Amino acid sequence: MDFQNEMYRPAPPNKLAVASMITGIAAIPVTFVVPLYLPLILGSISITLAFLSKGYNKKLHANALTGVITSLSSIFLNVVVVGISFYLVFCVPEYREMFNDACEQLYGETFDEMIEGELP
C-alpha cells in the first residue's frame, strides 16, 4: 500500500520552474505598463528558466509549462500593443496630433518637426 501512495505523489516543486512561472506571470501586466523591451526580456528569461528546469526529464514541470505559456502570451500581447500604437500614431490623424502635442510639451518641438530636421 505504501508503494501505491508514493507512486501517485506529485513531483516536488522545482525552483527554476517556479521562477519561470513567476517571471512569465509578471511579464503580462508589464506589457501594458512598460511595453516593448521589458516584456521581451522577462518572457525570454521565463522561457530559458523553464527549459533549464527540465534537466534530463522528458516533460516540463507544470510550473515551467505555465511560465512558457504566460511568457509566450505576453510576448504576443507586446507585439500587438506596440503594433496598434504604431498604427494609431502613423495612420490616424487625431492620435498623430496628440502625439505631436505630447512631443512638443516634452521636447519643445513636434514629432513632425523632429523627423523633418533629421531627413536630408
BELRAQUI-V335857 format. One record per residue. RES is the residue in one small letter. OMEGA is omega in degrees with one decimal (none if undefined). D_CENTER is the distance of its C-alpha to the mean C-alpha in Angstrom with 2 decimals. Layout:
RES OMEGA D_CENTER
RES OMEGA D_CENTER
This chain:
m 179.1 46.28
d -178.9 44.30
f 179.8 43.00
q 179.4 41.56
n 178.5 39.69
e -178.1 38.10
m -177.4 37.17
y 179.3 35.00
r 179.9 33.43
p -179.4 29.60
a 177.9 28.08
p -178.2 27.50
p 178.4 23.96
n -175.1 22.40
k 177.8 20.90
l 178.0 18.33
a 177.5 17.34
v 177.2 17.12
a 176.3 15.01
s 179.5 12.60
m -178.7 12.63
i 179.9 12.25
t 176.3 9.24
g 177.9 7.54
i 179.4 8.99
a -178.3 8.24
a -176.8 4.44
i 178.4 5.71
p 178.3 8.31
v 178.5 6.86
t -177.8 5.44
f -178.9 9.20
v -178.8 10.69
v -176.4 9.52
p 173.4 7.93
l -170.4 8.07
y -172.3 8.14
l 176.2 6.70
p 177.5 2.86
l 179.0 4.70
i -179.7 7.06
l 179.3 5.96
g 179.8 4.87
s 175.5 8.11
i -179.8 9.95
s 179.3 9.52
i 178.3 10.84
t 178.9 13.45
l -180.0 14.60
a -178.7 14.98
f 172.7 17.21
l -179.7 19.01
s -178.8 19.85
k -179.2 21.53
g 179.4 24.35
y 178.6 27.35
n 179.3 26.65
k -177.2 26.29
k 173.6 23.80
l 173.1 20.52
h -177.4 20.88
a 178.3 19.71
n 178.5 17.28
a 177.4 15.81
l 175.2 15.66
t 178.2 13.86
g 179.1 11.22
v -178.2 10.97
i -179.1 11.01
t 179.7 8.40
s 175.8 5.83
l 177.3 7.33
s 177.9 7.36
s 176.6 3.86
i 177.0 4.20
f 177.0 7.52
l 178.8 7.20
n 178.6 5.88
v 179.8 8.87
v -178.5 11.00
v 179.9 10.74
v 178.5 11.48
g 177.8 14.07
i 179.2 15.73
s 177.6 15.96
f 178.9 17.65
y -178.3 19.84
l -177.3 20.96
v -173.6 21.83
f -176.5 23.63
c -178.3 25.25
v -174.1 26.11
p -179.4 28.86
e 179.5 28.33
y 176.8 24.76
r 178.3 25.98
e 177.5 28.73
m 178.3 26.51
f 176.2 24.33
n 177.9 27.64
d 179.5 28.89
a 178.3 25.89
c 180.0 26.25
e 177.4 29.96
q -177.2 29.61
l -170.0 27.30
y 178.8 28.90
g 174.5 32.31
e -176.8 31.91
t 178.5 30.08
f 178.7 27.35
d 177.2 30.02
e 178.2 32.36
m 179.8 29.85
i -179.9 29.33
e 179.3 33.12
g -178.1 33.85
e -176.8 31.66
l 179.6 33.09
p none 36.53
